[in-house]
């Protein structure tokens, strides 16, 4: 069916997010300092305390790509030297998947079962949370299933659904994300992934107006926007490096070019199929 076809076609998205997690440990890559420190203390990178469980929320997560990402990274990083051999430290993850469309529950369960079987770890759990609409307030009835996780989830991931909802998100003044950031637990991390970074200046502006305690940066030339909620209650302005501030300026220029192109009549052509 359609959901199964979608899951197979875009399964590569699991690798994109897993790369972000694992690259945090690679000195060849440059990440915001706050991000490295925070990620290194999580179960995803094998550094959580014994018996700790990391709660991850996947927004618009469809079949469970984000769960596979976290599970792969956590399993890879769980092998630590021990007396000349490698002794795996069993990671403990709880990933809850939300999506605007119903009907993903069976696939999410299948992704959970297959991941536990292949990685031989039933402490890595993925479950279907229900519907979620990122264009509405997080306190809207449409997002009631998300609300109980506001204070317990440490990582929130949203991949490839911002651009397709750009107009409605702008009309809502990004209320879902600003309320999420405002009410999430201190230290929470947010990962936004898109093919093109031109919307990140809008997100940053909304965060600066509403959530002064945030730390913001980018990865992969802006393909991923990385946000962390600070733990210092006295922080009164968003923290962002000069390098990333310059990226924001470039992203805003790119958005202007795109807007002018659309206004001049440009439309995206449908992709050609290999069997046409």
Phi, psi and omega in degrees: 000180182299314180300320180295319178296319178298317182299320181287316184296323186250021181298338179300339179296334176297321180292321182303316182283323177299321177300319179301313181299309186289324180297339178302331181271355184266116182294349179287344181252146181253120177239157172304140185303318182298327183291315181300312182299317183289315182295324181295340180267009184257165175295334181299322180261018174071019185247006179290164179288159180300129179084357179281146177240134178263127178262121182241137175246130178251111180270135186055040188275357174048237187282356177110028179303316185294329176296314179299319179303308182294320181295316180296313181297317181295320180291317179300317185277355183277349180274115182236145178302137179210099179063038178086351177242185177245125180244114183289134172263114186296116179289151178236107181234144173230106183254126178248127185255130175238153177204155179293327183263136173286170174101001180268352188305314182296320180291321177298317178297319178296321178294321177297311183297315183291323179295316178297321182291313183291319183271356177054049181210105179275005174274356176259106190242137176233133181222154178276122183268335181122198184279153179207138179235107185285357178266002180239166177305144178293344178264006174290154180302329180297339182247022184298331181290334180283329192303320181296343182266359184305319187260356183245337181281135180262335180230130176240126182238138179221107186249126167056039173228000180286312184297319183289345177247019189305313184297313181291327177294318178293320179296329179275359185058035175057036189298323181300311185287324179289322177290323177300312180296321182293324188257352177291162181292145174306139183091352180297147180242142183233131180239118176247124181243137177212159177293323184232140186271010190293345180268349184298326176301323177294318179297315180299316180299318179295320179295317181296327180285330191240341188221079188290345185272013186273152172243127190234141176201183184223159177226154177054051178057027176103359178297333180232129175260125185248122183233137175231138176276122182295162180254000180265109183296345181273353180297124186242008173207153182295137178265125177208138183288161176298323178298314181287330175296322177293323176298319179300318178299318179293321179297322180294323176297316179298321178295322177296317178299316181296317180298315180295325179294318178296317181294337179276358175109002181291138175228148180287133176279147178293138179297144179279139177273149182296335184261009178289000000 
